[in-house]
Amino acid sequence: MRATLTFSADTEEILEDVAMILKNRIRSYNSAVNSEVLQNISDRLSLASVDQLQDVVLDIARLRTQLAKLDFALEDSIKIAAGYYQAMTAEPEEPTTNDEV
């Protein structure tokens, strides 16, 4: 299950905060998945008997979950960075008065 979080940050801290969130997700991914894990899964799959296949498939599913978590963090980072860029490059709106409303 995914949830959308809302938090406040000073404008100059937004990119730092996004970078911190992304670094944490990358660190989590790297601790769960490395080249040995990937090689191990492919080796086990190529040599698996019917009895071993279920365990290998479950390991592949766990790997996909880790990849999805990383992908979500990357997508969120893009959205936040794009929103930040848009806000920083947008022309300031002229204030309205009560008479104009």
N, C-alpha and C positions, 0 to 999 in steps of 0.2 A: 504494500500500500504506500502511496506517495502522498505527501501533504505539501501545501504551499505555505511558506513562512513569510511573514512580513516583519521587518525590523527597521529601526531608524539608524541612520549613520550620517555623519557630516559628509558633505559632498566630496571633500578631499580624501576621505577614508573609504569610499565605496569600492574603488578598484583594489585597494589593499585587502579589504574584507573578502571580496570575491576570490582574490588570489589565495587567501588563507583557506577558504572553504575548498577550493580546487586542490590545493596542496594536500590537505587532509584526505580527500578522496583518493588522490593518486597514491599517497602513502599507504592507505588501506588496501588499495588494489595491489600495489607492489608486494605487500606483506602476504597477501593471499595467493598471488599468481606470479610465477616467474618462469623463465625459459625451461627450467627443469620440469615444472608442473605441466607445461604445454607439451613438452617432448614426451613425458611420461604418459599422458593421456593418449597421444597419437600412437605411441609404441604399444600400449596396452590394448588399444582398439584394434590395431592390425593383428595382434596375437590372441585376441580374446576368444575364449570358448563361449558357447551358448550360456553356460552357467555364470561366467564372469561378465557377460555383456551388460547386465542390469547395473552393476556397480560402475562400470565405465560410463554408461549413459548418465547416471546420476552425477558423476564427477564433471561431465561435460555440461550438464544443466547448472551445476554450481559455478562453473567458470563463466557461463553465459550470464548468470545473475551478477557476478562481479563486473563483467564488461558492461552490462546495462547500467549499473550504478555509476560507473565512470562516465558512460555516455550521457546520462541524465545530468551529471555535474558539469560536463562540458557544454551541454545545451543550455543549462541555466546560466553558465558563465557568459556565453554568447549573448543571451537575451539581456542580461544585466549590463554588459559592456555596451551593447547597441543602444539600450535605453539611456545609459549615461552619456554616450556620444551624442545622441539626439538632443538630450537636455542641455548639454554644454555648447552645442553649435546652433541651437535654435535662436532666432531673433527674439529679443525680449518683447513681451507684450506691453502695449501702452496701457497705463492704468485707466480705468473708467471711473466716471463720477456718477453720483446718484442721478443726475439729470439725464445722463446718456442711457441709463438702464430702463 
